[in-house]
Amino acid sequence: MEKHYFVALDVPEPSSQLIYHWVCQNKWQWSFASYVHPSDYHLTLAFLGSAEKSTLAKLSTVLKKVCEQHGSFTLQLAEAGTFGRTGFPRILWIGVKENHELKRLRDSVYEVCKQLKFSLDERPFKPHITVARKWKADSPFSIQKTDNAVFHNESISVRSVTLFQTNFKQIPKYEAIQQYSLH
């Protein structure tokens, strides 16, 4: 199977452990087909799919320059949400509060990826950290706002952007290829 690549923000250890602890506390009442390994928690800026080494080398050069034009910032975690059919979600995620620096960074990364002819998702950007996939129960899934109040005071310090590759047969399955510092 071909490797897939994406550009994302890492979720630092304290925040990933908080998220993982929340997932573990609630797993008994959930029925998702799979749960994301806490080392794989990230916030995707651009999913690239497969790519040639030469294109990845060009992307690496450009991403370094893009990141030099952006400063570090802090993200605030928000409530959990889902993608997919109401009650039978495809994805369970943790969101982040709206952040101007994140939007600017994502727009810059997205634009250079488009210039390098990557076929990118055109849906509106909904920043999130995926924690589970594919609801498999017959009864509908629901989450109460009180269930995820734990995230309201948690922040993530963003100091870099990472190019990841997916290793489909490994756990954790996302491997950092290159990291680019924000200034």
Secondary structure, 3 states (H helix, E strand, C coil): CCCCEEEEEECCHHHHHHHHHHHHHHHHHCCEEEECCHHHCEEEEEEEECCCHHHHHHHHHHHHHHHHCCCCEEEEEEEEEEEEECCEEEEEEEEECCCHHHHHHHHHHHHHHHHCCCCCCCCCCCCEEEEEEEECCCCCCCCCHHHHHHHCCCEEEECEEEEEEECCCCCCCEEEEEEEECC
